[in-house]
Amino acid sequence: MQAASGTKGGSSGSPVIDWQGRAVALNAGSKSSSASAFFLPLQRVVRALSFLQKSIDSSTDKPKAVHIPRGTLQMTFIHKGFDEIRRLGLRSETEQVVRHASPPGETGMLVVDSVVPSGPADKHLEAGDVLVRVNGTVLTQFLNLESLIDDGVGQIVELEIERGGHPLSVSVSVQDLHSITPDHFLEVSGAVIHPLSYQQARNFRFPCGLAYVADPGYMLFRAGVPRHAIIKKVANEDISCLADLVSVLSKLSRGARVPLEYMSHTDRHRKKSVLVTIDRHEWYAPPQLYTRNDSSGLWDVKPAIESIGNSGLPISQHIPLCHHDTEPMYEVNLRGVNDTASTMEASSGDGSQNDFGSEAKKQRVEDDSLDGTVANGSVYGSESKSDDAMATDNTVLRDYEGATALPANASLAERAIEPALVMFEVHVPPSCSLDGVHSQHFFGTGVIIYHSSSMGLAVVDKNTVAISASDVMLSFAAFPVEIPGEVVFLHPVHNYALIAYNPSAMGPAGASVIRAAELLPEPALQRGDSVYLVGLSRNLQATSRKSIVTNPCAALNIGSADSPRYRATNMEVIELDTDFGSSFSGALTDEQGRIRAIWGSFSTQIKYSSTSSEDHQFVRGIPVSAISQVLEKIINGGNGPALLINGVKRPMPLVRILEVELYPTLLSKARSFGLSDDWIQILVKKDPVRRQVLRVKGCLAGSKAENLLEQGDMVLAVNKMPVTCFSDIEAACRTLDKGSHNDENLNLTILRQGREMELIVGTDKRDGNGTTRAINWCGCVVQDPHPAVRALGFLPEEGHGVYVTRWCHGSPAHRYGLYALQWIVEVNGKKTPDLNAFADATKELEHGQFVRIRTVHLNGKPRVLTLKQDLHYWPTWELRFDPDTALWRRDILKALK
């Protein structure tokens, strides 16, 4: 039905009433450019209602699922006028018969528009066929045809058609429409895969029942499989239905990389092949099969792979994908370009800043226990080989070296550093987008700084590896191999991360070609020095250019993003006169290819107004001194907790820092704030180049410096020694670790409001693990406040609370407004100062229970809200990093039994 009623959005489903008050249709749609509205007649609705009424009247106890018969021929008819049908070849005598048998006012007939491949009508009917009779009865209306098909499920119908003026008679079986309507789907690594439905089969012209990707989730998105894809092969096995896919997945191990072949309806005549990596970590629950339960109205879930084994085995022992020791439960960014595939949100402008700090060491660092070298070539394994094996390896190596010679015009620096360059591809699972990370996909160039037979280490900026909960793949410029890496150290202040890889994974030939870069931290770069900027293009080709240092000590000043994320603070970087653009990273070397600095990417957010902002990035050089200090502690053994790296537990370093954000002020301006001439002379003598003094911008909330230092304080000296730059503060902190006494305090001489005073300020020790634990409750991801949040200088007075960093669409958190950028400080009146208290409080909550939540926003505004817990679809689970196995483990904290 059509009428000029001018109905608007939101009125769909409302009844259409005639002048006697009788419902004759349902409001179904309207045209936005006019007043036209379209109504759905109620004939078929009344039929369905009658089945429901009969079921209710006949049931004596709890109502059961009602089966309403629906038939289909898997074909689509359209209604065309007689004038057009005559042009299709309809004979005049047939038209006369139809007009005579049809109701008065009939203007046309039904014509076949499309036929679904492999359906009941396939090979029998074609587009353009004119329907004349069904079971001997002239039929020209959709309603009559639908009634006949719905009542004839499983029967044969006789169709009389005309094709180009020639009469034909075909017999077609009526199929049950419910049998080709998906009532189950597979969820694996966040992907939703189900049999191709009849509606999408019509749209795409594919047979029903194929393995259809409704949402690629994480694993398939990482491989480049798009939404609406049809999976044809996995691990070289044909996939014709969902059961075939489950069977193949059950044979795969965690961390396995297998080929996947798929088709897309937009390019249906070509198949595409990608490489799928099975999740090594437990980012998601094991594969689960959801089945619609018409009696309960819920989707029942069960493990898709029944054979559950012991998930505590090492990865090398081929853990089946379904192995789990708990109950089961679910953008490309080239340096900060947001992707739309994420199913989790933080807020407008959510992102993370990534920093790159570099430090180097003057001479090589060697460790006999690791049989490796730093900064001077590769290390060969000590195991013996047969002559044939060695000859084979030498042949492979010689052939590859000859095939990949650098261009003749390549610089000496480019030739020397090329074996140490590596390209990183990083994916962040949406289920654990922690610390405000602003994208799911990153690329960047890193440098190998240690390479031995047992361990390799590469350094890269934190705008490439932003958080530890990441999947990292390394591609080497010197050898064609791609291997996984593990995040072993994220510097809490500087913008760099250390990634470990297993040299044995690239084979003897590859391990012998790769070399660690030689670090040259001293002498420090000066203005006017010549350096070579060397990096990798996306096709792993080394690229270099000669540049001049214009500023060797530029202080960064990056503001906080709308959604707090890592940002570079207390750092001095190197600026060049020319580079390759804001997306090119690599290293700064001298003419011999020795590393002087890392050329890393920094993330920032440009705010155009109070409501408009955009993520940007820039590149700067970071001296390598800080990196070498941490590297030496990793090799020789640090003073922190041990971490499993390539099967060997190694004590990791702890970094002592003063958790205060500082910024430099010129002495000329500091004089106006009351700095005396004596101190100006002292500071100029200490550093005649910078001619600056450090001022306090703020203290990190919860740090030992909080409530001692105030904004605007000038830091003149530390332990009676004048300070003028950030590295002076870091050196004073390192001195505390070298002392025999366990003194954790610094004696600061400051100038506050014109008065000079001395303060004893405590320092803090931080590891390089980043955030290692998070809890997903009711669809919101909570974690301990990360440094970027604490840098805002505020934590709730109610015991600090747990910080909401993400929320999921469709979850109770989404429905009831428990969004990100706030702390949960109470659950049903119980304080939740940390994750342990929060886990204990939520374990007591039952399914369907309304929960009272007290929150505090980043702006300090408190709020109380209630939400209804749904453990059926949103169980409470925890993701935690296990340093003993170097794996992320997923544990169910609360779920329906």
N, C-alpha and C positions, 0 to 999 in steps of 0.2 A: 504494500500500500504506500502511496505517496501523498503528501499534503504540504501546503505552504504554512506550516505551523511555527516555523522559526525556532524550533527547540535547540538548546545549546548543550554543550558537554556537561556530563554529570547526571543527565536525565535518562540515560540508556537503561532499559529494563522497566521503566515505569509504564503503567497500563495506558492504553488508548481506549477511551470510553465513547460509545455512541450516545445519541440523544436520549436513549432510555436508561442510561447508566450501566450498560453492559460492556464488559471488556471484550474488545474485538481484535486487539493486537498489542504488541509490545513495542515501545519506542526503541529503535535499533540504531539509527544514525541520522546524520544531517549533513548538509553541504555548507561549509563555512562561508562560501562566497555568495550565498543566497539564502532565502528563507525555506528552501526545500527540506523536508524531513521524510524519512523512510521508516515504515513500520512492518514488523514481522507478524503475519497472520498466525492465528492460534490453532490451526487444525492439527499440526503435528505435536504441538505442545499439549493439546488435550489428549492425544493418544498416549503420550508418555505419562501424563498425569493419571490416566485410567489404570495403567499398569501399577503405578505406585499405590493407588487407592485399593486395588485388589490385593496387593501384597499386605498392606496394613490390615485390611479387614480379615484376611485369612490367617494372619500370624497370631499365635496365642501368647507368645512371650516376647523376647527382644526382637525387634524387626531385623530381618536379614537383608542381604544385598538383593536388589531387584534387577532382574535382567530384562532390559527393554530391547527387543529384537530390532536390529538395524542391518540392512542389506546394502551391498554395493556391487557394481560392475567394474569398478576402478576406471571409470571414464567420465568425461564431462560433456554435458549437452549445453547448447545455447539456443535461445528462441530467436528465429529469424522470420521476417515477413515473407509472404508468398512471392512478392516481386523478386526478392533476392534469391529465394529458393528455386524459382524458375530458371534463374541464371546458372544455378548449380546443376540443372538438368532434370528437374522434376517434370514428369510427364503431365500433360493437361488432364488426362483422364484420372490420374491419381489425385490431382488437386481437386477435381470435382467430387471425388469420393470423400476426401477429407473434409471439404467444406460442408458437404451434406451431413456427415456424421458428427461434426463438431458442434459445440454450442453456438448460438447466434453471436455474431461479433468477433469470431475467431479470426485473427489476422495473420497467422503463420504457423510454423511447425518447428519441431525440435531437430537440431542438427548436431552431429558429433563434432566437438571442438578439439578434444584431446583424449588419448588413450594411454594409460600407464603401462609401461613395459612389463611383461610377465604377468599381467593381470588377467582376469577371466575374459575380458573383451579383446585382449591383445591377439593379433593375427586374424581376428574376426571382423572387427570394425576399424574404420579409418576416418581420419578427419575429413569432414565434408559429406559424410553419409547422412541421408535424410531419413529420420525415423517415421515410418508410416503406421505400423501396427505392432502391438505387443500382445502375444498370446491371442492373436486374431482380432483384437480390439483397436480401433483407431485411437491414437493417443497423441495429444498436442500440448499438454500442460505438464509442468514439473510436478505439481501436487499429486496428480493421478499416477505418474510414473514412480514417484517416491513411495506412495502407498503400496503399489504392486510389488516393488522391490523389497520393502521392509517386511512385508508379509510373506515373502517367498524365499527366505534364507535357506540355502541348501537345495533349492529346486532349480529346474531348468526353465528358462524363459525363451520363447520363440520371438525373435525380432525380425520384422519385415522392413527392409530399408530399400532405398534407391541410391545407387552410386553412379553418378554421371548419366542418369536416365535409364540405367539397367536395374531392374528389380532383383533383389537378393533376399534370401531367408537364412538366418543364422540362429544357432542355438547357443545360449550362453548360460553358464552356471552362476547363480547369485551367491556371492561370498558374504560371510559374516563380517560386517564392518568392525566389530569389536576385535576380531582376530588379527587385524592389521593396525589396530590402534595401540601404540606402545603403552604397556602397563608395568614396565620395569625399565630400569636404567642402571648402568654401571658407573660407579664413581671411583676414579683412580687418579691419585695425585692432583685432586681438584678438578679433573676433567669429568664431564658428564657425557656419556656415550650411550645411545639407545638405538633400537631398530628404527630404520627410516619410516616415518609415519606416512599415511596415505596422502595427507595434505602436502607434505614436503615432496613426496614422490611426484605428485601432480606438478608442483612448481619446478622441480629440477629435472623431471622426466627420467627418473631412475626407478628401478624396481623397489617395491616395498621390502622392508626387513634388513636392508644393508646396515652395516655398522656406521652410524651417523654421529658426528661430533657436534653436539649441541653447544658445548663450551669446552675450549681446549685446556682450561685449567693451567697448571704450571708445567707439567712434564711435556705436554704436546705444544704448548706455547713456546717453551724453551727450544723445541726442535723446529719451530716454524710452521706447525700444522695450523691452518686457519679454522675459524668457526665455519660450520656447515660442510666440512670435508667428509668424504666417504673413504673409510679405511679399507684398502684392498689387500695389503700384505703387511705382516709384521714378522721380523726375523726370517724372511724368505718363505713364510708359510701363508697360504691363501686365507683370506678372511671373507667369508660370505655372510656371516651373521654374528651376533654378539657372543654366542657360545664359543665360536672359533677363537675370538679375541681373548676370552677368559682362559681358554685352554692354552694359548700361546703364552699369556702372561704368567701362568702358573709354572712355566718352565724357566723363566728368566730369573737371574739373581740380581741383588741390589748392586748398583753401580755398572751394570751391563750396558753396553752401547750396541744397539741393533738397528738395522735399516727398517724404515717404515715407508710404505707406498700408499699414496692416497690420490683421490680425484676431487676436483672441485667443479661445481655446476657452472662456474663462470669460464672454465677452461676444460670442458668435459672430454675433449678428444685427446688430451695428453695426461699421462700419469706423472706424478712428481714423487721423487724419493728424498727422504730426509733421514737424519740419524737421530734416534731417540735414546736418551740416557735415562735409565731407570734410576729413580731417586736412591742415592746411597744413604742419605740421612732420612730420619723418620719425620720429614716435614708434614706428611699427611698420614692418615690412617691407611691400613692395608686396603686393597681393592674391596669395595662393598657393592652389594647388589640390593637395590631398592625395588620393592614390588608393591603395587597399589593394592590395598585391602579395602574392598568396597563395603565390607561389613562395618569396619571401624572408622573408615574415612581417612586412615593414615597410610603412609608408605612404610611398610615393614622393611627393616634392614637386616642383612645377614652377610657374613663374609662371602665374597665371590669365590674365593679359593678355600676349600674346606680343610686342606691338609696344613694345619698350623704346626710349625716346628719351633725350635729353639733359636731365638733371634740373638742370642748372646755370642754366636760364633763369629770369628773374624770374617771380614768381607771377602778375603781370599778363598774362603771355603764355600763360596756360592750360596749365600743365604737365599732361600726362596723368597719371592716378593711378598708372600703373605705372612712370612715369619714375624711374629710379634709377641712380646711377653706381657702384653696387657690386653684388655678388651678392645675391640675395634671401635672406631668412631666414624672431615674435609676441612710494557711499553717499550718500544726499544728506546733506551736512553743512551745516546752517544754524548756522554758528559752532561746529562741533565735534561734531556728532552723527554717529557713525560709520555708514558704509554697509557692507553685506555683499557688495557686488558685486566687491570687489577680489579678484584672484587671487594677490596677493603678500602676504607677511607680514613683519613685523619681529619682534614678540614680543608678549606680553601687555602691554596698555597702550601700544601704539605710538601715538605722536601727535606733533604739532608745536605749539609755542607760537607765537603770532603777536603781534607787537608793533606799536605805533603810536606813532611819535614825530612831533611836529610842531614846526616852527619857522617863524617868519614874518619878514617884513621890514617896516620902518616905511613906506617909500614904495614906489610902483610900480616894477617893474623893466621897462625897455623895451629892445628890441633892434631897431634899424632893419633889420639884415640879415635878420631873420626876419619883418619886417613884422607884428609882433605886440605884444600888450600882456599884462601880468600884472596881475591884481587890479583891472581896471577895464574890463569890457565886452569885446565881441567885435571881431574884425578883419575887414574886408572885403577880398576879393581885388582885385588891381589890374588883372586882365585885363578887356578891353573886351567889351561884350555888345551885341547888337542891341536895338532898342527893344522888339520883340515878346518876346524872351527875358526882358528885365528886367520887362516888364509881367506876364508869366506868373509869374515868381518872386515879384513883389510880391503878386499875387493869392493864390498859395498861402500866403505868409507871413501876409497879412492874414486869410485865412479861418481859418488854424490859430490865430492869436493870439486871434481872437474866440471860437473854439470851446473854448479851454482856459483861459479866465480863471479866476483863483484865486477861492475863495469870498470873499464880501464881508467876512466876519469874519476873514480872514487877516491876520496881523500884518505890519507893515512889513518886519521882518526876514525873514519867510517870503517875501514878495513879491520882496525884493531878492536873496535867495540861491537862489531856485528855479531860475533859468536855469543855475546852476552845479552843481546836484546831479545825480549820476549813480549808477545802480545797477549793481553788478558781479555777474556770474555767472562763477564760476571753476571749471574742471574740471582735475584733475591726472591725467594718464594713468597707469594702474597700472604700465606698463613703466618709468616713470622717477619713481617716488615717492621722491624723494631727501630728504636732510636730516631724516629722521624725520617727514615730514608725516603728520598723523594722520587725514586724510580725503581724499576725491577730489572733493568738491563743496562749494563755498562760495558764500555770498551776503553782500553788504554794500554800504553806501552810501559813496560817495566824493565828493570835491569837485574841480571843475575849477579849477586854479590858473594855467593858461596856455592861451591859445587864440589862434591866428593862422591865416593862410591855409595855412601849411605844416605846422604841428604843434600838437597839443593835448596837454596834460599834466594828469592827474588824480592826486590823492593818496588813498590808502586804507590801512587798517590791514593788518598782516601776518597777521591772523587771517582775512583774506579772500583776499589774494594772499600765500601762504606761501612759495612758491619760484618761481624764474624759469621752470622747466619746466612751464608752465601754458598752458591756452587760456583767454583772457579775453574776455568779451563785455560791452559797455557799452550800457546803455539810459538815455536821457536823459529827465529830467523835463520839459524845455522843448520837446521835439520828438519825435514818435513814430518813432524809428529805432533800430535795434540794429546796432552795428558792432563788429568785433574790435579788441582792443587788444594792445599788446606791453609786457611788463615791461622797463623800461629802468633801474630803480634800486631795489635793496633795501638799505635802510640797515643796515649791519652791527651796529648797536647799537639804534637806536630802532625803534619799532614802526610803521614806515610804508614804503610802496612807492609808487613813481611809475610810472604807466602812460601810455604814449603812444598816441595815436590819430590817424587821418588825417582832418582836417576835411572834405576833399573827398569822403570816402565818404558823408557825410550830405547832400550836395547843397547848393546855394547857400542855399536857404531855411533848412535846418537849421543850417548853419554860421553864418548871420547871427543866429539866435535864441540860440544858445549864448553864454554870457559867462563869463569867468573871475571867480572870487570875489575880492573885495578883502581882502587880508591886513592885520591890525592887531596886530602883535606887542607894541607898546608903547603905553601902559604895561602892565606885567604885571598880570594879574588878582589881586585881593586878596580876602581873606575878606569876605563880605557883598556883593560885587558882584552885580548882576543881569545875567543873560545869557539868550539865547534858544537853546534846544536845538532844532535843525532837522534833519530827516532825511526819508527816503522810506519809505513803506509798500511792501509787495510789489506793489501795483498802481500804483506810481510816483506816488502822491499825496503832495505835500509836507505834512509834519506838524510842528507846533512847539508849544512850551510855554515859559513863563517860569520860570526857576529861579534859585536863589541859590547862589553859591559858598560851600561850607562849609570846604573845605581846598584852597588853591591849590598846595600843594607836598607832597603825600602821596608818600612814598617807597615804591616797589613792592618786595615781597619774595616772589618766585615761586620755588618749589622746582623742582628738576629732575624731569622725568617719568621713568617706568620706561624708556621708549625715548627717549634724548636728542633733543630738538627745540628749536627756537628758543623762548626765554623772555625776557621783558623784564627787563633788569638795568640798574643805574645810571640809573634814570629817576625823575623826579618827575612826578606826574600831578595832575589837577584833579578834585576830588570835588564833587558837587552834592547839594542836599537832595532833589530829586525828578528822576526821569527816566522813560523809557518801557520799562524792563526791560532785561534782559541781552543781548537780541538786536537792539536798536535802536542803530544808529550813525548818525553824521552830522557836525554841526559845532556849535560854540558861537559865537554871534554877538552883536554889540551891537544896539541898536535900529535902526541903519541897515543891518544885514545884513553888516557887516564881520566877517571871520573872526577870532576871538580864540583859538580852539583847535579841534582836531579831536577829535570824540567817537568814539573807536575802541574796538574789541573786543580783549580780551586773553584768551589761552588759558592755562589752568592745569590741573593734575591734583590731585585730592583723593585722598589715600591713606587708606583706612579701616583697613588692616592691612598686613602685609608682603606679602600676596598679593592684596589687593583694592584697586582704585583706580578712579576714574571721572573722565572729562574734563569740565571745566566751563569757563565763560567769564564774564567780567565786562566792563563798559564804564567807561572813564574818559576824561577830557579831557587832551590833550597840547598844550602851547603850540606855536604855529606858527613859532617862531624858527628851529628847526633845518631846517625844510622850505625856508624862503626862502633860506637860505644855499646849500643844494644846488641849488635851482632857478636861482639866479643863475649858478652855475658851469656848469650845463647850457646855459643860454641864451648866456652869454658865452664859453663854452669852458672846459672843465676841464683838469686837469693829468694826466689818466689816458688810457688807451687809447681810441681812437675806436670809436663804435658807430653802425651804420647805423639811422637813424630816418626813416621815410617817404622813403627813397631818398637821404638826405643824411647823410654821416658827420659826427658831432659828437663832439669830445673830451669824455669823461665825467669827473666829479670823482672824486678819491680822498679818503678820509676818514682823517685821522690820529687814532688812538685809543690810549689806554693800556689794554692788554688785561689789566685787573685788575678783578675783581668787588668792588665796595665796598658797604657798608651803613652807615647812620647810627646813631650811638649818642648818647644824651642826655649833655650835659656833666655832669649830676649823677651818672651812672653811670661816665662816663669818669674822674671824679675818683678813684673807687675803684680804677681800674686804674693810677693813678700820674700822671695828668695834673696838671701844676702849676697853681697859681692864676694865674700870669702868663699862661700860654697860655689858660686859661679866660677871663680878661678880654679877651685879644686876640680870641678867637673870638666872644665875646658882642658886642664892639664891631663886629666885621666883619658879623655877622648876628644882630641882637637878636631876630629872629622865630624862627628855627629852633632856636638854642641847641643845636647838635649838632656832632659831629666824625665824620669819615669813617673807617671801619675796613676793613681788607682781609679779604674773605671767601675769596679765592683768586685765583690767577693762571691765565690760560689756558695750557695746556700748549703748548710750542713758541713762546711769545711772548718778547719781549726782557725782559719784567719777571720771567719765571720764574727762580727761584733767587735773586732779589734781595729781593723782598718776601715776607713770611711772613704766614700767617694771624694775625689779631689786631693787626697793625701799625696804629697810628693815623697818618693822613696829616694833618699840621698845616699845612704850607705847600708851595707849589710855586713854585720860583724866588723864594724869600724872601717870597712873597705868601700870606697866610693863605687857607685854603680851608675851606668849610663845606658845600658841596653839589656835586652831580655836574656842574652847569653850569660851576663854577669850573675843574674838571679839563679839561672840553672847551674852555673858553676858552684855557687854557694850551697845549693841543695846537694850536689854531688859530694861536696866536701864533708857534709854531715855523715854520709855513708862510709867515707874512708876513715873517719875518726874512730878511735878505740872505744870512746865512751858513747853510749846510746843516746846522744842528744838529738832530738828531733825539732829543735827550735832555732829560729834565726833571730838575731838581734838587729832590728831594723831602726835606722835613724830616719825619721820622717819630718816633714814640715806640714803642719795642719793649721790653717787659718793664721799664718804668719808666725806660729810658734813651733820651734824645733823641739822634738821629743824623741825618746827611745821606747820601743815596744818589743816585747818578746812574743814572737808569732810562731805558732806551730806549723809544721809542714805535714803533708799527707803522702802516703805511698799508694800508688795505683799500679795495677797489673795491665797487661796488654790484651786481655781477653775480650774486652767490650762487654755488652750485655749477654749473659749466658742463660737467662731463665725468663720465661714468660708464661702467663696463664690465660687461656681463652675461656671466658665465662659469659654465657648468654650472648655470644657473638661479639664481645668486645675483648680486645687483647690488652692486658695490663702487665706492667713491668715496674721495676724500681725506677725512680726518676733518674734519667741519664744526665750526663754532664751538661748538655745543652739546655736542659730544663733547669738544672740547678744554677746555671750561669745567669739566669734571670734574676737571681738574688732573693727568691721567695720559695718557701715550702710551707704547707699548711701547719698551723700551730697544733692541730689535732693529731700529733704523732706522725706528721709528714704524709702518710697515706701511700697508696699505690697509684701509679700514673696510667691513664688510659691513652694508649698510643694509636690504636686502630679500632674500627668497628666494621661489622660485616652487614651487607645489604640483606634485608629480609629477616634479620635476627631480632630477638626480643630487645636488644640494645638499640637497634634501629627503630623499632616500633615505638618504644617508650622514651626515646630521646637521650639515651646514655651515650653521648658522642665523645670524641677524643678531646684532648687538650684540657683535661681536668683530672683531679685526684679523687679517688674513692677513699673516704676517711672513715666511714662507718657502714656496716651491713647489719640491718635490724638492730641497731643500737650497739653493736660490738665494734670496737675500734679496730682498724686494719692498718697499722703503721708500716707493715711490710708484707711481702708475698706469703710468708708462712702464716701470719695471722689471717690474711685474706683467704688462703686455701682452707684453713680450719673453719672459718666462718661460713664459707660457701658449701662445705661438705655436709653441713647440717641441714641444708635447704632441700626440700623435696620437689618432685615434679609437679608443676601447676601451681606452686605456692607463690603468692605475691610477696615481694621483697622490698623493704624500705631501704633506700640508698641515700646516704648523705655525701655530697660531692663539693669540691671547691675548685673553681675555675682558675685558669692561669692569671686572670685579673684579680683574684682574691675573693670573688663573689661566691658565697655558699649557696647551696641548693639542695632540696630534698625531693626525691622522686621515687616512684614505685614502678616495678616491672614484674611481669609474670614469667617465672622460670619455665623453660621448655627443654627438658632433658631428652626428649625423643629425638629431636632434630639437632639440638645444640647442647650436647653433653659438655661437662667441664673437663678440660684437659690441660696438661702442662707440657711445655717444651723446654728441655734442659740439656745443656751441653755437658757431656761426660768426659773429663780430661783423661780418664784411664783408658778409654777406647777411642778418643778423638771423634766421637759421633754425637749427633743430636738425637736425644731419645724423647719419645712421645709417650706420656702416661695418662691414662684416664683417671681423673680424680673423683668424678661423680657422673653416673649414667644410670639409665633404666636397666633393671636386671632382666 
